């Protein structure tokens, strides 16, 4: 389970993701938001997507309203990106607004985020980094995933330039 922080702007992130992640993360983001909801001591509502492990590291690091709001705005644009790439609404197309309602967060302020509060999970499966900048760390991890994933495709969008192996500085500490 993962949220890829490929940009500080949550609206931009889905545009940067490969097709398989756009599809997969529509479910995973709903699970993450349900896990955060449950970690706050709330009962899962009927419409929420179930989750087996609400203590998952990605969920456990989402602890403040700024992170929750960022994740919901990201989710809203992830669902829109799915629709753009695949020509129909995702099954969960209405969930971003519902999560915003239950968390009581204002997602209309889509451009106003305090980067200091956007900490999120820094441990990556099968990948370690010493990069301090959150977005650079996630981009480097994404670049690492590109090497592993066989079906790395973009519909409608072009692959981001920063994913090009030759664009990474030689001295970038992994």
URZI-V659292 format. One record per pair of residues at least 4 apart in sequence whose ideal C-beta (glycine too) atoms are under 7 Angstrom apart, sorted by sequence separation. I is the first residue (numbers start at 0). J is the second residue. D is the distance in whole Angstrom. If there is no record, write none. Layout:
BEGIN
I | J | D
I | J | D
END
This chain:
BEGIN
11 | 15 | 6
12 | 16 | 7
16 | 20 | 4
18 | 22 | 7
19 | 23 | 6
20 | 24 | 5
23 | 27 | 6
24 | 28 | 5
26 | 30 | 6
27 | 31 | 6
28 | 32 | 6
29 | 33 | 6
30 | 34 | 6
31 | 35 | 6
32 | 36 | 6
33 | 37 | 6
34 | 38 | 6
35 | 39 | 7
37 | 41 | 6
43 | 47 | 5
54 | 58 | 7
55 | 59 | 7
56 | 60 | 7
62 | 66 | 7
64 | 68 | 6
65 | 69 | 6
66 | 70 | 6
67 | 71 | 6
68 | 72 | 6
69 | 73 | 6
70 | 74 | 6
71 | 75 | 6
72 | 76 | 7
73 | 77 | 6
74 | 78 | 7
75 | 79 | 7
76 | 80 | 6
77 | 81 | 7
78 | 82 | 7
79 | 83 | 6
80 | 84 | 6
81 | 85 | 6
88 | 92 | 4
93 | 97 | 6
94 | 98 | 6
95 | 99 | 7
96 | 100 | 7
97 | 101 | 7
98 | 102 | 6
132 | 136 | 6
133 | 137 | 6
134 | 138 | 6
135 | 139 | 6
136 | 140 | 6
137 | 141 | 6
138 | 142 | 6
139 | 143 | 7
140 | 144 | 7
141 | 145 | 7
144 | 148 | 6
153 | 157 | 6
158 | 162 | 5
167 | 171 | 5
6 | 11 | 4
16 | 21 | 5
36 | 41 | 5
53 | 58 | 6
54 | 59 | 6
61 | 66 | 5
82 | 87 | 7
99 | 104 | 5
112 | 117 | 6
130 | 135 | 5
153 | 158 | 5
161 | 166 | 6
6 | 12 | 5
37 | 43 | 6
61 | 67 | 6
82 | 88 | 5
130 | 136 | 4
145 | 151 | 6
160 | 166 | 6
5 | 12 | 5
82 | 89 | 7
99 | 106 | 5
13 | 21 | 6
81 | 89 | 4
128 | 136 | 5
3 | 12 | 6
6 | 15 | 6
61 | 70 | 6
130 | 139 | 6
5 | 15 | 5
33 | 43 | 6
36 | 47 | 7
78 | 89 | 5
128 | 139 | 6
128 | 140 | 7
3 | 16 | 6
78 | 91 | 7
33 | 47 | 4
78 | 92 | 5
119 | 133 | 7
126 | 140 | 5
33 | 48 | 5
38 | 53 | 5
121 | 136 | 7
33 | 49 | 7
34 | 50 | 5
37 | 53 | 4
117 | 133 | 7
3 | 20 | 7
33 | 50 | 5
78 | 95 | 6
123 | 140 | 5
126 | 143 | 5
145 | 162 | 6
30 | 48 | 5
29 | 48 | 4
34 | 53 | 4
30 | 50 | 4
38 | 58 | 6
75 | 95 | 4
142 | 162 | 6
34 | 55 | 6
74 | 95 | 4
141 | 162 | 7
26 | 48 | 7
35 | 58 | 6
138 | 161 | 6
34 | 58 | 4
71 | 95 | 6
74 | 98 | 7
142 | 167 | 7
1 | 27 | 7
2 | 28 | 7
31 | 57 | 6
35 | 61 | 5
0 | 27 | 5
31 | 58 | 5
71 | 98 | 5
71 | 99 | 5
2 | 31 | 6
0 | 30 | 6
0 | 31 | 6
71 | 102 | 7
75 | 106 | 7
35 | 67 | 6
71 | 104 | 6
72 | 106 | 5
139 | 173 | 7
67 | 102 | 5
71 | 106 | 5
68 | 104 | 4
67 | 104 | 6
72 | 109 | 5
32 | 70 | 6
68 | 106 | 6
31 | 70 | 7
32 | 71 | 7
64 | 104 | 6
28 | 70 | 7
32 | 74 | 7
130 | 172 | 7
69 | 112 | 6
129 | 172 | 5
128 | 173 | 6
28 | 74 | 5
65 | 112 | 6
65 | 113 | 5
69 | 117 | 6
28 | 77 | 6
66 | 116 | 7
46 | 97 | 6
65 | 116 | 4
66 | 117 | 6
25 | 77 | 6
65 | 117 | 6
24 | 77 | 6
25 | 78 | 6
63 | 116 | 5
66 | 119 | 7
0 | 55 | 5
2 | 57 | 6
1 | 57 | 6
21 | 77 | 7
25 | 81 | 6
0 | 57 | 5
44 | 101 | 7
60 | 118 | 6
21 | 80 | 5
22 | 81 | 7
60 | 119 | 6
9 | 69 | 5
21 | 81 | 5
60 | 120 | 5
12 | 73 | 6
10 | 72 | 7
29 | 91 | 6
9 | 72 | 4
13 | 76 | 5
21 | 84 | 6
57 | 120 | 5
9 | 73 | 4
13 | 77 | 4
25 | 89 | 5
56 | 120 | 5
29 | 94 | 5
36 | 101 | 7
10 | 76 | 5
14 | 80 | 6
18 | 84 | 6
25 | 91 | 6
32 | 98 | 5
56 | 122 | 6
9 | 76 | 6
13 | 80 | 4
2 | 70 | 6
84 | 154 | 4
2 | 73 | 7
84 | 155 | 5
83 | 155 | 6
10 | 109 | 6
7 | 112 | 7
7 | 114 | 6
7 | 117 | 7
4 | 119 | 6
2 | 119 | 7
7 | 134 | 6
6 | 134 | 6
4 | 133 | 6
5 | 134 | 7
19 | 148 | 7
4 | 134 | 6
17 | 148 | 7
19 | 150 | 6
5 | 137 | 6
4 | 137 | 4
5 | 138 | 6
3 | 137 | 6
17 | 151 | 5
18 | 152 | 5
17 | 152 | 7
18 | 153 | 6
5 | 141 | 6
17 | 153 | 6
18 | 154 | 6
3 | 141 | 6
14 | 156 | 6
15 | 159 | 5
END
